[in-house]
Amino acid sequence: MMLAILVVLVALPAHGGGRGDRPTFSDRAGVGQPVRFTDLRGNVFHPRALFVVSRSGTIRAALPDATNNAVFEGHLDLSGTPLIGQFLRDRLAPSDAAREGTLVGPVYRLGDDLVLDAREATVPLGGRDLVLTATFPGDGAVSYRLGRLRFAAATMPGATGRPAGTGYLLNGALVLAADGRDPLITDWSKVFGSGN
């Protein structure tokens, strides 16, 4: 029992202390967090729109500047551990989407827009909840749960852009996971054994 309590305390995100006066994501409330993403080079930017390029055409949706549904994902994922895992929240860092999701296609940065190349996808993507997840310097992994966006027909972007991440389907949602740094330990159920 003592080991379980210690594991849970280690999994909780740290608040304040040890980093000077510079605030980090875990020190701030989740209200009105600016929506951010990173490209392959690690550049942080505010995406303005999402283009989804599929076999049947291209659709576009504007992305919000900020959201109240930003979640700090820098904690250890202990949701798969026996006995205590059922009481802990799943994590949705970029590595979790890659490990648990179904591949949709690559994501590119074109100016301040995201372009998802979903030409290999066999299911419609427009009516799904959208989640962006990325790992940022100083803040760690953060996910932005943006809900269902309003897509409209669009013209296919003229250029591909720079690689920025990968799109996945996970639990019915479209998850765009930025490439970049991830938490070191991605799946504690492999360390402690499966709870199934």
Contacts in CASP RR format, 6 or more apart in sequence:
PFRMAT RR
TARGET T0000
AUTHOR 0000-0000-0000
METHOD contacts of the structure
MODEL  1
MMLAILVVLVALPAHGGGRGDRPTFSDRAGVGQPVRFTDLRGNVFHPRAL
FVVSRSGTIRAALPDATNNAVFEGHLDLSGTPLIGQFLRDRLAPSDAARE
GTLVGPVYRLGDDLVLDAREATVPLGGRDLVLTATFPGDGAVSYRLGRLR
FAAATMPGATGRPAGTGYLLNGALVLAADGRDPLITDWSKVFGSGN
4 83 0 8 1.000
4 84 0 8 1.000
7 78 0 8 1.000
7 81 0 8 1.000
7 84 0 8 1.000
8 78 0 8 1.000
8 84 0 8 1.000
8 88 0 8 1.000
10 76 0 8 1.000
11 75 0 8 1.000
11 76 0 8 1.000
11 78 0 8 1.000
11 88 0 8 1.000
12 75 0 8 1.000
13 26 0 8 1.000
13 72 0 8 1.000
13 74 0 8 1.000
13 75 0 8 1.000
14 26 0 8 1.000
15 26 0 8 1.000
15 27 0 8 1.000
16 24 0 8 1.000
16 26 0 8 1.000
16 27 0 8 1.000
24 138 0 8 1.000
24 139 0 8 1.000
25 33 0 8 1.000
25 70 0 8 1.000
25 72 0 8 1.000
25 136 0 8 1.000
25 138 0 8 1.000
25 139 0 8 1.000
25 140 0 8 1.000
25 142 0 8 1.000
26 72 0 8 1.000
26 74 0 8 1.000
26 139 0 8 1.000
30 68 0 8 1.000
30 70 0 8 1.000
31 68 0 8 1.000
32 66 0 8 1.000
32 67 0 8 1.000
32 68 0 8 1.000
32 70 0 8 1.000
33 66 0 8 1.000
33 67 0 8 1.000
33 68 0 8 1.000
33 70 0 8 1.000
33 142 0 8 1.000
33 144 0 8 1.000
34 46 0 8 1.000
34 65 0 8 1.000
34 66 0 8 1.000
35 46 0 8 1.000
35 47 0 8 1.000
35 63 0 8 1.000
35 64 0 8 1.000
35 65 0 8 1.000
35 66 0 8 1.000
35 67 0 8 1.000
35 70 0 8 1.000
35 132 0 8 1.000
35 144 0 8 1.000
35 146 0 8 1.000
36 44 0 8 1.000
36 45 0 8 1.000
36 46 0 8 1.000
36 47 0 8 1.000
36 134 0 8 1.000
36 136 0 8 1.000
36 142 0 8 1.000
36 144 0 8 1.000
37 44 0 8 1.000
37 45 0 8 1.000
37 46 0 8 1.000
37 47 0 8 1.000
37 109 0 8 1.000
37 114 0 8 1.000
37 132 0 8 1.000
37 134 0 8 1.000
37 164 0 8 1.000
37 176 0 8 1.000
37 178 0 8 1.000
38 44 0 8 1.000
38 45 0 8 1.000
38 134 0 8 1.000
38 135 0 8 1.000
38 136 0 8 1.000
38 164 0 8 1.000
38 178 0 8 1.000
38 179 0 8 1.000
38 180 0 8 1.000
39 45 0 8 1.000
39 109 0 8 1.000
39 162 0 8 1.000
39 163 0 8 1.000
39 164 0 8 1.000
39 165 0 8 1.000
39 178 0 8 1.000
39 179 0 8 1.000
40 162 0 8 1.000
40 163 0 8 1.000
40 164 0 8 1.000
40 165 0 8 1.000
40 179 0 8 1.000
40 180 0 8 1.000
41 162 0 8 1.000
42 180 0 8 1.000
44 136 0 8 1.000
44 137 0 8 1.000
45 109 0 8 1.000
45 111 0 8 1.000
45 112 0 8 1.000
46 65 0 8 1.000
46 112 0 8 1.000
47 63 0 8 1.000
47 109 0 8 1.000
47 112 0 8 1.000
47 113 0 8 1.000
47 114 0 8 1.000
47 132 0 8 1.000
48 62 0 8 1.000
48 63 0 8 1.000
48 112 0 8 1.000
48 113 0 8 1.000
49 60 0 8 1.000
49 61 0 8 1.000
49 62 0 8 1.000
49 63 0 8 1.000
49 113 0 8 1.000
49 114 0 8 1.000
50 60 0 8 1.000
50 61 0 8 1.000
50 63 0 8 1.000
50 113 0 8 1.000
50 114 0 8 1.000
50 115 0 8 1.000
50 116 0 8 1.000
50 130 0 8 1.000
50 149 0 8 1.000
50 176 0 8 1.000
51 58 0 8 1.000
51 59 0 8 1.000
51 60 0 8 1.000
51 110 0 8 1.000
51 113 0 8 1.000
51 114 0 8 1.000
51 115 0 8 1.000
51 116 0 8 1.000
51 154 0 8 1.000
51 156 0 8 1.000
51 157 0 8 1.000
52 58 0 8 1.000
52 59 0 8 1.000
52 60 0 8 1.000
52 116 0 8 1.000
52 118 0 8 1.000
52 125 0 8 1.000
52 126 0 8 1.000
52 151 0 8 1.000
53 115 0 8 1.000
53 116 0 8 1.000
53 117 0 8 1.000
53 118 0 8 1.000
53 119 0 8 1.000
53 156 0 8 1.000
53 157 0 8 1.000
54 118 0 8 1.000
54 119 0 8 1.000
54 121 0 8 1.000
54 125 0 8 1.000
55 119 0 8 1.000
57 153 0 8 1.000
57 156 0 8 1.000
58 153 0 8 1.000
58 154 0 8 1.000
58 155 0 8 1.000
58 156 0 8 1.000
58 157 0 8 1.000
59 126 0 8 1.000
59 151 0 8 1.000
59 152 0 8 1.000
59 153 0 8 1.000
59 154 0 8 1.000
60 151 0 8 1.000
60 152 0 8 1.000
60 153 0 8 1.000
60 154 0 8 1.000
61 130 0 8 1.000
61 149 0 8 1.000
61 150 0 8 1.000
61 151 0 8 1.000
61 152 0 8 1.000
62 149 0 8 1.000
62 150 0 8 1.000
63 114 0 8 1.000
63 146 0 8 1.000
63 149 0 8 1.000
64 146 0 8 1.000
67 144 0 8 1.000
67 145 0 8 1.000
67 146 0 8 1.000
69 144 0 8 1.000
69 145 0 8 1.000
69 146 0 8 1.000
69 147 0 8 1.000
70 142 0 8 1.000
70 143 0 8 1.000
70 144 0 8 1.000
70 145 0 8 1.000
71 92 0 8 1.000
71 142 0 8 1.000
71 143 0 8 1.000
71 144 0 8 1.000
71 145 0 8 1.000
72 139 0 8 1.000
72 140 0 8 1.000
72 141 0 8 1.000
72 142 0 8 1.000
73 91 0 8 1.000
73 92 0 8 1.000
73 93 0 8 1.000
73 96 0 8 1.000
73 133 0 8 1.000
73 140 0 8 1.000
73 141 0 8 1.000
73 142 0 8 1.000
73 143 0 8 1.000
74 91 0 8 1.000
74 93 0 8 1.000
74 140 0 8 1.000
74 141 0 8 1.000
74 183 0 8 1.000
75 91 0 8 1.000
76 91 0 8 1.000
76 183 0 8 1.000
76 185 0 8 1.000
76 188 0 8 1.000
77 90 0 8 1.000
77 91 0 8 1.000
77 93 0 8 1.000
77 96 0 8 1.000
77 183 0 8 1.000
77 185 0 8 1.000
77 186 0 8 1.000
77 187 0 8 1.000
77 188 0 8 1.000
78 84 0 8 1.000
78 85 0 8 1.000
78 88 0 8 1.000
78 188 0 8 1.000
78 189 0 8 1.000
79 85 0 8 1.000
79 86 0 8 1.000
79 88 0 8 1.000
79 89 0 8 1.000
79 90 0 8 1.000
79 91 0 8 1.000
79 189 0 8 1.000
80 88 0 8 1.000
80 187 0 8 1.000
80 188 0 8 1.000
80 189 0 8 1.000
80 194 0 8 1.000
80 195 0 8 1.000
81 88 0 8 1.000
81 188 0 8 1.000
81 189 0 8 1.000
81 192 0 8 1.000
81 193 0 8 1.000
81 195 0 8 1.000
82 192 0 8 1.000
82 193 0 8 1.000
82 194 0 8 1.000
82 195 0 8 1.000
85 195 0 8 1.000
90 96 0 8 1.000
91 141 0 8 1.000
91 183 0 8 1.000
92 131 0 8 1.000
92 133 0 8 1.000
92 143 0 8 1.000
92 170 0 8 1.000
92 175 0 8 1.000
93 133 0 8 1.000
93 135 0 8 1.000
93 141 0 8 1.000
93 143 0 8 1.000
93 182 0 8 1.000
93 183 0 8 1.000
93 186 0 8 1.000
94 133 0 8 1.000
94 134 0 8 1.000
94 135 0 8 1.000
94 141 0 8 1.000
94 165 0 8 1.000
94 177 0 8 1.000
94 178 0 8 1.000
94 179 0 8 1.000
94 180 0 8 1.000
94 182 0 8 1.000
95 177 0 8 1.000
95 182 0 8 1.000
95 183 0 8 1.000
95 186 0 8 1.000
96 133 0 8 1.000
96 186 0 8 1.000
97 133 0 8 1.000
97 166 0 8 1.000
97 167 0 8 1.000
97 168 0 8 1.000
97 170 0 8 1.000
97 175 0 8 1.000
97 177 0 8 1.000
98 166 0 8 1.000
98 168 0 8 1.000
98 177 0 8 1.000
99 186 0 8 1.000
99 187 0 8 1.000
100 170 0 8 1.000
101 168 0 8 1.000
101 169 0 8 1.000
101 170 0 8 1.000
101 175 0 8 1.000
102 168 0 8 1.000
102 169 0 8 1.000
102 170 0 8 1.000
103 166 0 8 1.000
103 167 0 8 1.000
103 168 0 8 1.000
104 116 0 8 1.000
104 118 0 8 1.000
104 120 0 8 1.000
104 121 0 8 1.000
104 125 0 8 1.000
104 166 0 8 1.000
104 167 0 8 1.000
104 168 0 8 1.000
104 169 0 8 1.000
104 174 0 8 1.000
105 116 0 8 1.000
105 117 0 8 1.000
105 118 0 8 1.000
105 120 0 8 1.000
105 121 0 8 1.000
105 166 0 8 1.000
105 167 0 8 1.000
106 116 0 8 1.000
106 117 0 8 1.000
106 163 0 8 1.000
106 165 0 8 1.000
106 166 0 8 1.000
106 167 0 8 1.000
107 114 0 8 1.000
107 115 0 8 1.000
107 116 0 8 1.000
107 117 0 8 1.000
107 163 0 8 1.000
107 164 0 8 1.000
107 165 0 8 1.000
107 166 0 8 1.000
107 167 0 8 1.000
107 176 0 8 1.000
107 177 0 8 1.000
107 178 0 8 1.000
108 114 0 8 1.000
108 115 0 8 1.000
108 117 0 8 1.000
108 160 0 8 1.000
108 161 0 8 1.000
108 162 0 8 1.000
108 163 0 8 1.000
108 164 0 8 1.000
108 165 0 8 1.000
109 115 0 8 1.000
109 161 0 8 1.000
109 162 0 8 1.000
109 163 0 8 1.000
109 164 0 8 1.000
110 157 0 8 1.000
110 159 0 8 1.000
110 160 0 8 1.000
110 161 0 8 1.000
110 162 0 8 1.000
111 161 0 8 1.000
113 157 0 8 1.000
114 164 0 8 1.000
114 176 0 8 1.000
115 157 0 8 1.000
115 160 0 8 1.000
115 161 0 8 1.000
116 125 0 8 1.000
116 167 0 8 1.000
116 174 0 8 1.000
116 176 0 8 1.000
118 125 0 8 1.000
118 167 0 8 1.000
123 169 0 8 1.000
125 169 0 8 1.000
125 174 0 8 1.000
126 149 0 8 1.000
126 151 0 8 1.000
126 174 0 8 1.000
127 148 0 8 1.000
127 151 0 8 1.000
128 148 0 8 1.000
128 169 0 8 1.000
128 172 0 8 1.000
128 173 0 8 1.000
128 174 0 8 1.000
129 145 0 8 1.000
129 146 0 8 1.000
129 147 0 8 1.000
129 148 0 8 1.000
129 172 0 8 1.000
129 173 0 8 1.000
129 174 0 8 1.000
130 146 0 8 1.000
130 147 0 8 1.000
130 148 0 8 1.000
130 149 0 8 1.000
130 173 0 8 1.000
130 174 0 8 1.000
130 175 0 8 1.000
130 176 0 8 1.000
131 143 0 8 1.000
131 144 0 8 1.000
131 145 0 8 1.000
131 146 0 8 1.000
131 147 0 8 1.000
131 170 0 8 1.000
131 173 0 8 1.000
131 174 0 8 1.000
131 175 0 8 1.000
131 176 0 8 1.000
132 143 0 8 1.000
132 144 0 8 1.000
132 146 0 8 1.000
132 175 0 8 1.000
132 176 0 8 1.000
132 178 0 8 1.000
133 141 0 8 1.000
133 142 0 8 1.000
133 143 0 8 1.000
133 144 0 8 1.000
133 175 0 8 1.000
133 176 0 8 1.000
133 177 0 8 1.000
133 178 0 8 1.000
134 141 0 8 1.000
134 142 0 8 1.000
134 177 0 8 1.000
134 178 0 8 1.000
134 180 0 8 1.000
135 141 0 8 1.000
135 142 0 8 1.000
135 178 0 8 1.000
135 180 0 8 1.000
135 181 0 8 1.000
135 182 0 8 1.000
135 183 0 8 1.000
136 142 0 8 1.000
137 181 0 8 1.000
140 181 0 8 1.000
140 183 0 8 1.000
141 182 0 8 1.000
141 183 0 8 1.000
163 179 0 8 1.000
164 178 0 8 1.000
164 179 0 8 1.000
165 176 0 8 1.000
165 177 0 8 1.000
165 178 0 8 1.000
165 179 0 8 1.000
166 176 0 8 1.000
166 177 0 8 1.000
166 179 0 8 1.000
167 174 0 8 1.000
167 175 0 8 1.000
167 176 0 8 1.000
167 177 0 8 1.000
168 174 0 8 1.000
168 175 0 8 1.000
168 176 0 8 1.000
168 177 0 8 1.000
169 175 0 8 1.000
185 191 0 8 1.000
189 195 0 8 1.000
END
